[in-house]
Amino acid sequence: MSLLDRIPTLSDEEVVNLLANARRLSEHGDEKQQAAAAELLEPLQTEADQRKEARLDRAKEKRAATRKASLKAAAA
């Protein structure tokens, strides 16, 4: 299984760490490392962005539910 195939199974922290490493290697690695990093950068960035958006959506829903419960309790 290639690293590209494993991206969806990685934890959020692993995705962020791998993205940081790929960025670093794309700038400071040897040719082979730069090529490997270039292959991973876009898929990792996409995955990181999607996960961040999902976290923000969950937080927004949680805040809305808490606000609704607070208003309901205050009205009672």
mmCIF file of the N, C-alpha and C atoms, coordinates in Angstrom:
data_MODEL
# 
_entry.id   MODEL 
# 
loop_
_atom_site.group_PDB 
_atom_site.id 
_atom_site.type_symbol 
_atom_site.label_atom_id 
_atom_site.label_alt_id 
_atom_site.label_comp_id 
_atom_site.label_asym_id 
_atom_site.label_entity_id 
_atom_site.label_seq_id 
_atom_site.pdbx_PDB_ins_code 
_atom_site.Cartn_x 
_atom_site.Cartn_y 
_atom_site.Cartn_z 
_atom_site.occupancy 
_atom_site.B_iso_or_equiv 
_atom_site.pdbx_formal_charge 
_atom_site.auth_seq_id 
_atom_site.auth_comp_id 
_atom_site.auth_asym_id 
_atom_site.auth_atom_id 
_atom_site.pdbx_PDB_model_num 
ATOM 1   N N  . MET A 1 1  ? 0.847   -1.174 0.000  1.00 0.00 ? 1  MET A N  1 
ATOM 2   C CA . MET A 1 1  ? 0.000   0.000  0.000  1.00 0.00 ? 1  MET A CA 1 
ATOM 3   C C  . MET A 1 1  ? 0.898   1.245  0.000  1.00 0.00 ? 1  MET A C  1 
ATOM 4   N N  . SER A 1 2  ? 0.665   2.130  -0.945 1.00 0.00 ? 2  SER A N  1 
ATOM 5   C CA . SER A 1 2  ? 1.487   3.336  -1.037 1.00 0.00 ? 2  SER A CA 1 
ATOM 6   C C  . SER A 1 2  ? 1.024   4.361  -0.001 1.00 0.00 ? 2  SER A C  1 
ATOM 7   N N  . LEU A 1 3  ? 1.853   5.335  0.213  1.00 0.00 ? 3  LEU A N  1 
ATOM 8   C CA . LEU A 1 3  ? 1.522   6.390  1.162  1.00 0.00 ? 3  LEU A CA 1 
ATOM 9   C C  . LEU A 1 3  ? 0.285   7.169  0.712  1.00 0.00 ? 3  LEU A C  1 
ATOM 10  N N  . LEU A 1 4  ? 0.152   7.358  -0.583 1.00 0.00 ? 4  LEU A N  1 
ATOM 11  C CA . LEU A 1 4  ? -1.043  8.036  -1.106 1.00 0.00 ? 4  LEU A CA 1 
ATOM 12  C C  . LEU A 1 4  ? -2.316  7.279  -0.732 1.00 0.00 ? 4  LEU A C  1 
ATOM 13  N N  . ASP A 1 5  ? -2.260  5.958  -0.792 1.00 0.00 ? 5  ASP A N  1 
ATOM 14  C CA . ASP A 1 5  ? -3.418  5.132  -0.452 1.00 0.00 ? 5  ASP A CA 1 
ATOM 15  C C  . ASP A 1 5  ? -3.727  5.179  1.039  1.00 0.00 ? 5  ASP A C  1 
ATOM 16  N N  . ARG A 1 6  ? -2.709  5.426  1.847  1.00 0.00 ? 6  ARG A N  1 
ATOM 17  C CA . ARG A 1 6  ? -2.875  5.422  3.298  1.00 0.00 ? 6  ARG A CA 1 
ATOM 18  C C  . ARG A 1 6  ? -3.391  6.747  3.852  1.00 0.00 ? 6  ARG A C  1 
ATOM 19  N N  . ILE A 1 7  ? -3.336  7.814  3.071  1.00 0.00 ? 7  ILE A N  1 
ATOM 20  C CA . ILE A 1 7  ? -3.709  9.137  3.582  1.00 0.00 ? 7  ILE A CA 1 
ATOM 21  C C  . ILE A 1 7  ? -5.083  9.142  4.263  1.00 0.00 ? 7  ILE A C  1 
ATOM 22  N N  . PRO A 1 8  ? -6.121  8.558  3.671  1.00 0.00 ? 8  PRO A N  1 
ATOM 23  C CA . PRO A 1 8  ? -7.435  8.593  4.340  1.00 0.00 ? 8  PRO A CA 1 
ATOM 24  C C  . PRO A 1 8  ? -7.466  7.867  5.686  1.00 0.00 ? 8  PRO A C  1 
ATOM 25  N N  . THR A 1 9  ? -6.547  6.943  5.912  1.00 0.00 ? 9  THR A N  1 
ATOM 26  C CA . THR A 1 9  ? -6.556  6.185  7.162  1.00 0.00 ? 9  THR A CA 1 
ATOM 27  C C  . THR A 1 9  ? -5.702  6.834  8.247  1.00 0.00 ? 9  THR A C  1 
ATOM 28  N N  . LEU A 1 10 ? -4.969  7.875  7.907  1.00 0.00 ? 10 LEU A N  1 
ATOM 29  C CA . LEU A 1 10 ? -4.107  8.542  8.875  1.00 0.00 ? 10 LEU A CA 1 
ATOM 30  C C  . LEU A 1 10 ? -4.934  9.419  9.811  1.00 0.00 ? 10 LEU A C  1 
ATOM 31  N N  . SER A 1 11 ? -4.409  9.624  11.014 1.00 0.00 ? 11 SER A N  1 
ATOM 32  C CA . SER A 1 11 ? -5.067  10.538 11.942 1.00 0.00 ? 11 SER A CA 1 
ATOM 33  C C  . SER A 1 11 ? -4.838  11.974 11.475 1.00 0.00 ? 11 SER A C  1 
ATOM 34  N N  . ASP A 1 12 ? -5.603  12.894 12.026 1.00 0.00 ? 12 ASP A N  1 
ATOM 35  C CA . ASP A 1 12 ? -5.437  14.306 11.673 1.00 0.00 ? 12 ASP A CA 1 
ATOM 36  C C  . ASP A 1 12 ? -4.010  14.771 11.961 1.00 0.00 ? 12 ASP A C  1 
ATOM 37  N N  . GLU A 1 13 ? -3.496  14.375 13.100 1.00 0.00 ? 13 GLU A N  1 
ATOM 38  C CA . GLU A 1 13 ? -2.133  14.761 13.485 1.00 0.00 ? 13 GLU A CA 1 
ATOM 39  C C  . GLU A 1 13 ? -1.104  14.201 12.505 1.00 0.00 ? 13 GLU A C  1 
ATOM 40  N N  . GLU A 1 14 ? -1.296  12.964 12.085 1.00 0.00 ? 14 GLU A N  1 
ATOM 41  C CA . GLU A 1 14 ? -0.366  12.360 11.126 1.00 0.00 ? 14 GLU A CA 1 
ATOM 42  C C  . GLU A 1 14 ? -0.405  13.080 9.780  1.00 0.00 ? 14 GLU A C  1 
ATOM 43  N N  . VAL A 1 15 ? -1.596  13.475 9.350  1.00 0.00 ? 15 VAL A N  1 
ATOM 44  C CA . VAL A 1 15 ? -1.722  14.200 8.080  1.00 0.00 ? 15 VAL A CA 1 
ATOM 45  C C  . VAL A 1 15 ? -0.984  15.535 8.163  1.00 0.00 ? 15 VAL A C  1 
ATOM 46  N N  . VAL A 1 16 ? -1.182  16.259 9.258  1.00 0.00 ? 16 VAL A N  1 
ATOM 47  C CA . VAL A 1 16 ? -0.529  17.561 9.424  1.00 0.00 ? 16 VAL A CA 1 
ATOM 48  C C  . VAL A 1 16 ? 0.987   17.395 9.484  1.00 0.00 ? 16 VAL A C  1 
ATOM 49  N N  . ASN A 1 17 ? 1.462   16.392 10.218 1.00 0.00 ? 17 ASN A N  1 
ATOM 50  C CA . ASN A 1 17 ? 2.907   16.151 10.307 1.00 0.00 ? 17 ASN A CA 1 
ATOM 51  C C  . ASN A 1 17 ? 3.493   15.763 8.955  1.00 0.00 ? 17 ASN A C  1 
ATOM 52  N N  . LEU A 1 18 ? 2.809   14.898 8.254  1.00 0.00 ? 18 LEU A N  1 
ATOM 53  C CA . LEU A 1 18 ? 3.293   14.469 6.940  1.00 0.00 ? 18 LEU A CA 1 
ATOM 54  C C  . LEU A 1 18 ? 3.296   15.636 5.953  1.00 0.00 ? 18 LEU A C  1 
ATOM 55  N N  . LEU A 1 19 ? 2.295   16.480 6.027  1.00 0.00 ? 19 LEU A N  1 
ATOM 56  C CA . LEU A 1 19 ? 2.239   17.662 5.167  1.00 0.00 ? 19 LEU A CA 1 
ATOM 57  C C  . LEU A 1 19 ? 3.405   18.598 5.473  1.00 0.00 ? 19 LEU A C  1 
ATOM 58  N N  . ALA A 1 20 ? 3.682   18.817 6.744  1.00 0.00 ? 20 ALA A N  1 
ATOM 59  C CA . ALA A 1 20 ? 4.814   19.673 7.123  1.00 0.00 ? 20 ALA A CA 1 
ATOM 60  C C  . ALA A 1 20 ? 6.129   19.080 6.624  1.00 0.00 ? 20 ALA A C  1 
ATOM 61  N N  . ASN A 1 21 ? 6.287   17.778 6.762  1.00 0.00 ? 21 ASN A N  1 
ATOM 62  C CA . ASN A 1 21 ? 7.506   17.118 6.283  1.00 0.00 ? 21 ASN A CA 1 
ATOM 63  C C  . ASN A 1 21 ? 7.625   17.210 4.767  1.00 0.00 ? 21 ASN A C  1 
ATOM 64  N N  . ALA A 1 22 ? 6.523   17.027 4.063  1.00 0.00 ? 22 ALA A N  1 
ATOM 65  C CA . ALA A 1 22 ? 6.547   17.112 2.599  1.00 0.00 ? 22 ALA A CA 1 
ATOM 66  C C  . ALA A 1 22 ? 6.916   18.522 2.150  1.00 0.00 ? 22 ALA A C  1 
ATOM 67  N N  . ARG A 1 23 ? 6.375   19.525 2.833  1.00 0.00 ? 23 ARG A N  1 
ATOM 68  C CA . ARG A 1 23 ? 6.735   20.912 2.495  1.00 0.00 ? 23 ARG A CA 1 
ATOM 69  C C  . ARG A 1 23 ? 8.225   21.151 2.714  1.00 0.00 ? 23 ARG A C  1 
ATOM 70  N N  . ARG A 1 24 ? 8.726   20.684 3.847  1.00 0.00 ? 24 ARG A N  1 
ATOM 71  C CA . ARG A 1 24 ? 10.144  20.870 4.165  1.00 0.00 ? 24 ARG A CA 1 
ATOM 72  C C  . ARG A 1 24 ? 11.020  20.172 3.135  1.00 0.00 ? 24 ARG A C  1 
ATOM 73  N N  . LEU A 1 25 ? 10.684  18.926 2.807  1.00 0.00 ? 25 LEU A N  1 
ATOM 74  C CA . LEU A 1 25 ? 11.498  18.176 1.849  1.00 0.00 ? 25 LEU A CA 1 
ATOM 75  C C  . LEU A 1 25 ? 11.398  18.742 0.439  1.00 0.00 ? 25 LEU A C  1 
ATOM 76  N N  . SER A 1 26 ? 10.270  19.329 0.097  1.00 0.00 ? 26 SER A N  1 
ATOM 77  C CA . SER A 1 26 ? 10.141  19.910 -1.243 1.00 0.00 ? 26 SER A CA 1 
ATOM 78  C C  . SER A 1 26 ? 11.073  21.103 -1.422 1.00 0.00 ? 26 SER A C  1 
ATOM 79  N N  . GLU A 1 27 ? 11.453  21.727 -0.313 1.00 0.00 ? 27 GLU A N  1 
ATOM 80  C CA . GLU A 1 27 ? 12.355  22.876 -0.379 1.00 0.00 ? 27 GLU A CA 1 
ATOM 81  C C  . GLU A 1 27 ? 13.809  22.507 -0.094 1.00 0.00 ? 27 GLU A C  1 
ATOM 82  N N  . HIS A 1 28 ? 14.022  21.564 0.818  1.00 0.00 ? 28 HIS A N  1 
ATOM 83  C CA . HIS A 1 28 ? 15.377  21.306 1.299  1.00 0.00 ? 28 HIS A CA 1 
ATOM 84  C C  . HIS A 1 28 ? 15.873  19.884 1.071  1.00 0.00 ? 28 HIS A C  1 
ATOM 85  N N  . GLY A 1 29 ? 15.086  19.044 0.462  1.00 0.00 ? 29 GLY A N  1 
ATOM 86  C CA . GLY A 1 29 ? 15.508  17.664 0.247  1.00 0.00 ? 29 GLY A CA 1 
ATOM 87  C C  . GLY A 1 29 ? 16.318  17.506 -1.024 1.00 0.00 ? 29 GLY A C  1 
ATOM 88  N N  . ASP A 1 30 ? 16.862  16.301 -1.188 1.00 0.00 ? 30 ASP A N  1 
ATOM 89  C CA . ASP A 1 30 ? 17.566  16.023 -2.442 1.00 0.00 ? 30 ASP A CA 1 
ATOM 90  C C  . ASP A 1 30 ? 16.524  15.809 -3.548 1.00 0.00 ? 30 ASP A C  1 
ATOM 91  N N  . GLU A 1 31 ? 16.970  15.549 -4.751 1.00 0.00 ? 31 GLU A N  1 
ATOM 92  C CA . GLU A 1 31 ? 16.043  15.444 -5.890 1.00 0.00 ? 31 GLU A CA 1 
ATOM 93  C C  . GLU A 1 31 ? 14.982  14.371 -5.679 1.00 0.00 ? 31 GLU A C  1 
ATOM 94  N N  . LYS A 1 32 ? 15.398  13.224 -5.169 1.00 0.00 ? 32 LYS A N  1 
ATOM 95  C CA . LYS A 1 32 ? 14.458  12.121 -4.950 1.00 0.00 ? 32 LYS A CA 1 
ATOM 96  C C  . LYS A 1 32 ? 13.414  12.512 -3.895 1.00 0.00 ? 32 LYS A C  1 
ATOM 97  N N  . GLN A 1 33 ? 13.861  13.139 -2.823 1.00 0.00 ? 33 GLN A N  1 
ATOM 98  C CA . GLN A 1 33 ? 12.944  13.565 -1.772 1.00 0.00 ? 33 GLN A CA 1 
ATOM 99  C C  . GLN A 1 33 ? 11.994  14.652 -2.278 1.00 0.00 ? 33 GLN A C  1 
ATOM 100 N N  . GLN A 1 34 ? 12.516  15.568 -3.081 1.00 0.00 ? 34 GLN A N  1 
ATOM 101 C CA . GLN A 1 34 ? 11.673  16.626 -3.630 1.00 0.00 ? 34 GLN A CA 1 
ATOM 102 C C  . GLN A 1 34 ? 10.602  16.052 -4.549 1.00 0.00 ? 34 GLN A C  1 
ATOM 103 N N  . ALA A 1 35 ? 10.971  15.054 -5.332 1.00 0.00 ? 35 ALA A N  1 
ATOM 104 C CA . ALA A 1 35 ? 10.005  14.421 -6.234 1.00 0.00 ? 35 ALA A CA 1 
ATOM 105 C C  . ALA A 1 35 ? 8.917   13.702 -5.438 1.00 0.00 ? 35 ALA A C  1 
ATOM 106 N N  . ALA A 1 36 ? 9.317   12.982 -4.399 1.00 0.00 ? 36 ALA A N  1 
ATOM 107 C CA . ALA A 1 36 ? 8.344   12.272 -3.566 1.00 0.00 ? 36 ALA A CA 1 
ATOM 108 C C  . ALA A 1 36 ? 7.431   13.263 -2.842 1.00 0.00 ? 36 ALA A C  1 
ATOM 109 N N  . ALA A 1 37 ? 8.013   14.338 -2.348 1.00 0.00 ? 37 ALA A N  1 
ATOM 110 C CA . ALA A 1 37 ? 7.228   15.351 -1.643 1.00 0.00 ? 37 ALA A CA 1 
ATOM 111 C C  . ALA A 1 37 ? 6.234   16.017 -2.588 1.00 0.00 ? 37 ALA A C  1 
ATOM 112 N N  . ALA A 1 38 ? 6.666   16.313 -3.798 1.00 0.00 ? 38 ALA A N  1 
ATOM 113 C CA . ALA A 1 38 ? 5.790   16.962 -4.774 1.00 0.00 ? 38 ALA A CA 1 
ATOM 114 C C  . ALA A 1 38 ? 4.575   16.090 -5.079 1.00 0.00 ? 38 ALA A C  1 
ATOM 115 N N  . GLU A 1 39 ? 4.777   14.794 -5.098 1.00 0.00 ? 39 GLU A N  1 
ATOM 116 C CA . GLU A 1 39 ? 3.684   13.855 -5.369 1.00 0.00 ? 39 GLU A CA 1 
ATOM 117 C C  . GLU A 1 39 ? 2.656   13.855 -4.236 1.00 0.00 ? 39 GLU A C  1 
ATOM 118 N N  . LEU A 1 40 ? 3.109   14.123 -3.018 1.00 0.00 ? 40 LEU A N  1 
ATOM 119 C CA . LEU A 1 40 ? 2.234   14.053 -1.852 1.00 0.00 ? 40 LEU A CA 1 
ATOM 120 C C  . LEU A 1 40 ? 1.605   15.383 -1.450 1.00 0.00 ? 40 LEU A C  1 
ATOM 121 N N  . LEU A 1 41 ? 2.214   16.486 -1.844 1.00 0.00 ? 41 LEU A N  1 
ATOM 122 C CA . LEU A 1 41 ? 1.764   17.788 -1.343 1.00 0.00 ? 41 LEU A CA 1 
ATOM 123 C C  . LEU A 1 41 ? 0.288   18.075 -1.611 1.00 0.00 ? 41 LEU A C  1 
ATOM 124 N N  . GLU A 1 42 ? -0.145  17.956 -2.834 1.00 0.00 ? 42 GLU A N  1 
ATOM 125 C CA . GLU A 1 42 ? -1.537  18.295 -3.156 1.00 0.00 ? 42 GLU A CA 1 
ATOM 126 C C  . GLU A 1 42 ? -2.543  17.372 -2.459 1.00 0.00 ? 42 GLU A C  1 
ATOM 127 N N  . PRO A 1 43 ? -2.358  16.040 -2.516 1.00 0.00 ? 43 PRO A N  1 
ATOM 128 C CA . PRO A 1 43 ? -3.316  15.177 -1.810 1.00 0.00 ? 43 PRO A CA 1 
ATOM 129 C C  . PRO A 1 43 ? -3.334  15.416 -0.295 1.00 0.00 ? 43 PRO A C  1 
ATOM 130 N N  . LEU A 1 44 ? -2.161  15.669 0.288  1.00 0.00 ? 44 LEU A N  1 
ATOM 131 C CA . LEU A 1 44 ? -2.112  15.936 1.726  1.00 0.00 ? 44 LEU A CA 1 
ATOM 132 C C  . LEU A 1 44 ? -2.794  17.254 2.065  1.00 0.00 ? 44 LEU A C  1 
ATOM 133 N N  . GLN A 1 45 ? -2.552  18.275 1.256  1.00 0.00 ? 45 GLN A N  1 
ATOM 134 C CA . GLN A 1 45 ? -3.176  19.577 1.505  1.00 0.00 ? 45 GLN A CA 1 
ATOM 135 C C  . GLN A 1 45 ? -4.689  19.474 1.375  1.00 0.00 ? 45 GLN A C  1 
ATOM 136 N N  . THR A 1 46 ? -5.156  18.752 0.376  1.00 0.00 ? 46 THR A N  1 
ATOM 137 C CA . THR A 1 46 ? -6.592  18.557 0.183  1.00 0.00 ? 46 THR A CA 1 
ATOM 138 C C  . THR A 1 46 ? -7.203  17.846 1.381  1.00 0.00 ? 46 THR A C  1 
ATOM 139 N N  . GLU A 1 47 ? -6.552  16.783 1.829  1.00 0.00 ? 47 GLU A N  1 
ATOM 140 C CA . GLU A 1 47 ? -7.050  16.020 2.981  1.00 0.00 ? 47 GLU A CA 1 
ATOM 141 C C  . GLU A 1 47 ? -7.055  16.882 4.238  1.00 0.00 ? 47 GLU A C  1 
ATOM 142 N N  . ALA A 1 48 ? -5.989  17.636 4.464  1.00 0.00 ? 48 ALA A N  1 
ATOM 143 C CA . ALA A 1 48 ? -5.907  18.507 5.640  1.00 0.00 ? 48 ALA A CA 1 
ATOM 144 C C  . ALA A 1 48 ? -7.010  19.562 5.601  1.00 0.00 ? 48 ALA A C  1 
ATOM 145 N N  . ASP A 1 49 ? -7.247  20.148 4.439  1.00 0.00 ? 49 ASP A N  1 
ATOM 146 C CA . ASP A 1 49 ? -8.298  21.161 4.301  1.00 0.00 ? 49 ASP A CA 1 
ATOM 147 C C  . ASP A 1 49 ? -9.681  20.570 4.562  1.00 0.00 ? 49 ASP A C  1 
ATOM 148 N N  . GLN A 1 50 ? -9.938  19.378 4.021  1.00 0.00 ? 50 GLN A N  1 
ATOM 149 C CA . GLN A 1 50 ? -11.234 18.731 4.222  1.00 0.00 ? 50 GLN A CA 1 
ATOM 150 C C  . GLN A 1 50 ? -11.458 18.408 5.693  1.00 0.00 ? 50 GLN A C  1 
ATOM 151 N N  . ARG A 1 51 ? -10.431 17.925 6.350  1.00 0.00 ? 51 ARG A N  1 
ATOM 152 C CA . ARG A 1 51 ? -10.562 17.586 7.767  1.00 0.00 ? 51 ARG A CA 1 
ATOM 153 C C  . ARG A 1 51 ? -10.766 18.838 8.615  1.00 0.00 ? 51 ARG A C  1 
ATOM 154 N N  . LYS A 1 52 ? -10.071 19.909 8.274  1.00 0.00 ? 52 LYS A N  1 
ATOM 155 C CA . LYS A 1 52 ? -10.240 21.162 9.011  1.00 0.00 ? 52 LYS A CA 1 
ATOM 156 C C  . LYS A 1 52 ? -11.665 21.668 8.844  1.00 0.00 ? 52 LYS A C  1 
ATOM 157 N N  . GLU A 1 53 ? -12.169 21.642 7.630  1.00 0.00 ? 53 GLU A N  1 
ATOM 158 C CA . GLU A 1 53 ? -13.538 22.089 7.361  1.00 0.00 ? 53 GLU A CA 1 
ATOM 159 C C  . GLU A 1 53 ? -14.543 21.236 8.138  1.00 0.00 ? 53 GLU A C  1 
ATOM 160 N N  . ALA A 1 54 ? -14.323 19.932 8.186  1.00 0.00 ? 54 ALA A N  1 
ATOM 161 C CA . ALA A 1 54 ? -15.221 19.042 8.929  1.00 0.00 ? 54 ALA A CA 1 
ATOM 162 C C  . ALA A 1 54 ? -15.179 19.361 10.425 1.00 0.00 ? 54 ALA A C  1 
ATOM 163 N N  . ARG A 1 55 ? -13.984 19.625 10.961 1.00 0.00 ? 55 ARG A N  1 
ATOM 164 C CA . ARG A 1 55 ? -13.862 19.993 12.378 1.00 0.00 ? 55 ARG A CA 1 
ATOM 165 C C  . ARG A 1 55 ? -14.604 21.296 12.664 1.00 0.00 ? 55 ARG A C  1 
ATOM 166 N N  . LEU A 1 56 ? -14.453 22.274 11.773 1.00 0.00 ? 56 LEU A N  1 
ATOM 167 C CA . LEU A 1 56 ? -15.137 23.552 11.957 1.00 0.00 ? 56 LEU A CA 1 
ATOM 168 C C  . LEU A 1 56 ? -16.651 23.380 11.896 1.00 0.00 ? 56 LEU A C  1 
ATOM 169 N N  . ASP A 1 57 ? -17.123 22.541 10.989 1.00 0.00 ? 57 ASP A N  1 
ATOM 170 C CA . ASP A 1 57 ? -18.562 22.275 10.886 1.00 0.00 ? 57 ASP A CA 1 
ATOM 171 C C  . ASP A 1 57 ? -19.088 21.609 12.152 1.00 0.00 ? 57 ASP A C  1 
ATOM 172 N N  . ARG A 1 58 ? -18.334 20.635 12.674 1.00 0.00 ? 58 ARG A N  1 
ATOM 173 C CA . ARG A 1 58 ? -18.760 19.962 13.913 1.00 0.00 ? 58 ARG A CA 1 
ATOM 174 C C  . ARG A 1 58 ? -18.803 20.949 15.076 1.00 0.00 ? 58 ARG A C  1 
ATOM 175 N N  . ALA A 1 59 ? -17.804 21.822 15.154 1.00 0.00 ? 59 ALA A N  1 
ATOM 176 C CA . ALA A 1 59 ? -17.770 22.819 16.226 1.00 0.00 ? 59 ALA A CA 1 
ATOM 177 C C  . ALA A 1 59 ? -18.941 23.789 16.097 1.00 0.00 ? 59 ALA A C  1 
ATOM 178 N N  . LYS A 1 60 ? -19.254 24.179 14.881 1.00 0.00 ? 60 LYS A N  1 
ATOM 179 C CA . LYS A 1 60 ? -20.372 25.093 14.632 1.00 0.00 ? 60 LYS A CA 1 
ATOM 180 C C  . LYS A 1 60 ? -21.688 24.446 15.060 1.00 0.00 ? 60 LYS A C  1 
ATOM 181 N N  . GLU A 1 61 ? -21.868 23.171 14.717 1.00 0.00 ? 61 GLU A N  1 
ATOM 182 C CA . GLU A 1 61 ? -23.080 22.445 15.107 1.00 0.00 ? 61 GLU A CA 1 
ATOM 183 C C  . GLU A 1 61 ? -23.172 22.313 16.622 1.00 0.00 ? 61 GLU A C  1 
ATOM 184 N N  . LYS A 1 62 ? -22.042 22.063 17.262 1.00 0.00 ? 62 LYS A N  1 
ATOM 185 C CA . LYS A 1 62 ? -22.021 21.912 18.715 1.00 0.00 ? 62 LYS A CA 1 
ATOM 186 C C  . LYS A 1 62 ? -22.380 23.236 19.392 1.00 0.00 ? 62 LYS A C  1 
ATOM 187 N N  . ARG A 1 63 ? -21.824 24.339 18.883 1.00 0.00 ? 63 ARG A N  1 
ATOM 188 C CA . ARG A 1 63 ? -22.152 25.654 19.447 1.00 0.00 ? 63 ARG A CA 1 
ATOM 189 C C  . ARG A 1 63 ? -23.636 25.963 19.274 1.00 0.00 ? 63 ARG A C  1 
ATOM 190 N N  . ALA A 1 64 ? -24.173 25.635 18.110 1.00 0.00 ? 64 ALA A N  1 
ATOM 191 C CA . ALA A 1 64 ? -25.593 25.889 17.855 1.00 0.00 ? 64 ALA A CA 1 
ATOM 192 C C  . ALA A 1 64 ? -26.466 25.061 18.795 1.00 0.00 ? 64 ALA A C  1 
ATOM 193 N N  . ALA A 1 65 ? -26.099 23.817 19.016 1.00 0.00 ? 65 ALA A N  1 
ATOM 194 C CA . ALA A 1 65 ? -26.871 22.953 19.914 1.00 0.00 ? 65 ALA A CA 1 
ATOM 195 C C  . ALA A 1 65 ? -26.791 23.468 21.347 1.00 0.00 ? 65 ALA A C  1 
ATOM 196 N N  . THR A 1 66 ? -25.617 23.916 21.763 1.00 0.00 ? 66 THR A N  1 
ATOM 197 C CA . THR A 1 66 ? -25.449 24.455 23.114 1.00 0.00 ? 66 THR A CA 1 
ATOM 198 C C  . THR A 1 66 ? -26.262 25.730 23.278 1.00 0.00 ? 66 THR A C  1 
ATOM 199 N N  . ARG A 1 67 ? -26.214 26.593 22.280 1.00 0.00 ? 67 ARG A N  1 
ATOM 200 C CA . ARG A 1 67 ? -26.970 27.847 22.313 1.00 0.00 ? 67 ARG A CA 1 
ATOM 201 C C  . ARG A 1 67 ? -28.468 27.557 22.396 1.00 0.00 ? 67 ARG A C  1 
ATOM 202 N N  . LYS A 1 68 ? -28.918 26.586 21.607 1.00 0.00 ? 68 LYS A N  1 
ATOM 203 C CA . LYS A 1 68 ? -30.337 26.222 21.595 1.00 0.00 ? 68 LYS A CA 1 
ATOM 204 C C  . LYS A 1 68 ? -30.759 25.688 22.964 1.00 0.00 ? 68 LYS A C  1 
ATOM 205 N N  . ALA A 1 69 ? -29.916 24.848 23.563 1.00 0.00 ? 69 ALA A N  1 
ATOM 206 C CA . ALA A 1 69 ? -30.223 24.296 24.879 1.00 0.00 ? 69 ALA A CA 1 
ATOM 207 C C  . ALA A 1 69 ? -30.243 25.400 25.936 1.00 0.00 ? 69 ALA A C  1 
ATOM 208 N N  . SER A 1 70 ? -29.337 26.355 25.836 1.00 0.00 ? 70 SER A N  1 
ATOM 209 C CA . SER A 1 70 ? -29.291 27.464 26.792 1.00 0.00 ? 70 SER A CA 1 
ATOM 210 C C  . SER A 1 70 ? -30.538 28.332 26.679 1.00 0.00 ? 70 SER A C  1 
ATOM 211 N N  . LEU A 1 71 ? -30.947 28.614 25.458 1.00 0.00 ? 71 LEU A N  1 
ATOM 212 C CA . LEU A 1 71 ? -32.150 29.420 25.254 1.00 0.00 ? 71 LEU A CA 1 
ATOM 213 C C  . LEU A 1 71 ? -33.394 28.696 25.751 1.00 0.00 ? 71 LEU A C  1 
ATOM 214 N N  . LYS A 1 72 ? -33.434 27.395 25.535 1.00 0.00 ? 72 LYS A N  1 
ATOM 215 C CA . LYS A 1 72 ? -34.571 26.590 25.975 1.00 0.00 ? 72 LYS A CA 1 
ATOM 216 C C  . LYS A 1 72 ? -34.638 26.571 27.503 1.00 0.00 ? 72 LYS A C  1 
ATOM 217 N N  . ALA A 1 73 ? -33.475 26.429 28.152 1.00 0.00 ? 73 ALA A N  1 
ATOM 218 C CA . ALA A 1 73 ? -33.428 26.407 29.612 1.00 0.00 ? 73 ALA A CA 1 
ATOM 219 C C  . ALA A 1 73 ? -33.799 27.771 30.185 1.00 0.00 ? 73 ALA A C  1 
ATOM 220 N N  . ALA A 1 74 ? -33.380 28.835 29.539 1.00 0.00 ? 74 ALA A N  1 
ATOM 221 C CA . ALA A 1 74 ? -33.694 30.181 30.018 1.00 0.00 ? 74 ALA A CA 1 
ATOM 222 C C  . ALA A 1 74 ? -35.183 30.486 29.867 1.00 0.00 ? 74 ALA A C  1 
ATOM 223 N N  . ALA A 1 75 ? -35.804 29.933 28.846 1.00 0.00 ? 75 ALA A N  1 
ATOM 224 C CA . ALA A 1 75 ? -37.229 30.168 28.609 1.00 0.00 ? 75 ALA A CA 1 
ATOM 225 C C  . ALA A 1 75 ? -38.099 29.380 29.580 1.00 0.00 ? 75 ALA A C  1 
ATOM 226 N N  . ALA A 1 76 ? -37.570 28.320 30.136 1.00 0.00 ? 76 ALA A N  1 
ATOM 227 C CA . ALA A 1 76 ? -38.363 27.453 31.017 1.00 0.00 ? 76 ALA A CA 1 
ATOM 228 C C  . ALA A 1 76 ? -38.522 28.000 32.399 1.00 0.00 ? 76 ALA A C  1 
# 
